[in-house]
Amino acid sequence: MKRLVCAVALGAVLTGCGNTEREQNQRLQGEVSRLEKELAVLRAELDAERNGPDRLLARARNEAERSARAQAKSTLEQLISRYPESSQAKDAKILLSGIDAAMSAELKAKQEEEKRRLEEKAKALAQLDSKLQKNTDEIEGITWISHANQPVLDTYISLYFGTKDGKVGNYPLRMKLNYYADSWLFVEGVTIKADDQTYNLNHLSFERDNGSGSIWEWSDSAVLDKAMIDKIIGSKKVIVRFNGKQYYHDLIVPEAQKKAMADMVAAWERYGGKA
C-alpha cells in the first residue's frame, strides 16, 4: 500500500515538473517572438532613418558631386522606386536625367577618343609598312622583313626578322652588325656603349667578303638581350666598337639607324614578336 502511495505521489511531482517546464518554454517562446517583432520594428525605423527619401536624395547629390555617377544613379533609382509619390522623387528624376546625360556624353567622348586612337594607330601602321622591305624565300616559305633605309655599302647596326604565314612565330628579332672599309679589320667582337651602359658582345661570329677594292665583315645573330636594343634606341649617344685582331673601329650610330631600329622593333611586335 505504501509503495502505491509513493508511486502516485512521485507521478504527481513529475507531472507538475513537466507542466512547469512546458510553461517556461511557452513563456520563453513568447518572449523571443516579442523581441523579434521589436527588432523588426527597430530595423524598419533604422532603414527609414538611413534610407528615407531625404537621406537618399542627399546621398545621391553627394555622390554626383564626387563624380560617382554610377553610385548616384543607383541611389536615385532606389529612391524613386521606394518613394514614387514623394517630392524627393521628383527632384530625383530631374537629377537622374542630368546624370544620364552626363554619362552619355562621357561615353560618347570615350568612344570618340578610342576611334581617334585606332585611326592614329592605323595611320602609324600604314606609315610603318611604307618603311619596310620584304623578301620571300619561296622554298622555305619565310618572308624576311628589314628596313627600307638599311644601308648597304656602309658600317652599320640594324635589325630584321622573319615571318611565316604573316606571323613571327618562332622567328626571333635579329641584329646585324656590318663593318665596311677598304682594309681588313678581322673583327673578333663588338663593344657597344649606349650613354652610360656598356655591352661586351664577344660571343659574336663574323663572316667576311670583299669586292671592287672594298671589304666587309659582318655578324648576324638573334637578339638575346631586348633591353640592350631598347637602351640603344633610347640613348643620346651610341658607340659601336668593332674590335679587330690589332686595331678597332668606332661607329657613332647615326640617329637614322636608331630610328630604323625603333621601326623594326615596332614592326616585329606588330607581327606578334614578344621579348
Secondary structure as UniProt FT lines:
FT   HELIX           2..51
FT   HELIX           53..65
FT   TURN            66..67
FT   HELIX           69..82
FT   TURN            84..85
FT   HELIX           87..129
FT   TURN            130..131
FT   STRAND          132..137
FT   TURN            138..141
FT   STRAND          142..147
FT   TURN            148..149
FT   STRAND          156..164
FT   TURN            165..166
FT   TURN            169..170
FT   STRAND          174..181
FT   STRAND          189..194
FT   TURN            195..196
FT   STRAND          197..201
FT   TURN            202..203
FT   STRAND          207..211
FT   TURN            212..213
FT   STRAND          214..222
FT   HELIX           226..234
FT   STRAND          238..243
FT   STRAND          248..252
FT   HELIX           255..270
FT   TURN            271..272
//
